[in-house]
């Protein structure tokens, strides 16, 4: 696949994401949006905590990349 085709697909995907996901979110009122953001943040935290071998102490990030690769 040519580089231009990859770039074009990426742009189209980004535009589709904005139209189908971001624009409807912008129509929510503040309280609903904050609640949805809190749920999403909790979900991401749950996924991160499910990763094996995470460093318990966030202050010690040296060599962190080596644990994942």
C-alpha positions, 0 to 999 in steps of 0.5 A: 500500500502506498504511503498516500493511501495510508495517510488518506485512510488515516484522515478519513478515519479521523474525520469519521471519528469526529463526526460520529463520536466527538460531535455528539459528545459536545451536545451533552450538558456539563453534568452528563459530560463530566459523568461520562468522562468519570466513567471513561477514566475509571474504565481506562484505569481498570484496563491499565491496572489489568496489565501484567507487571506494572510498576507499583511505584509511579515515582520509579519510572526508570526502565518502565519501557523495558517491561512492556517491550 
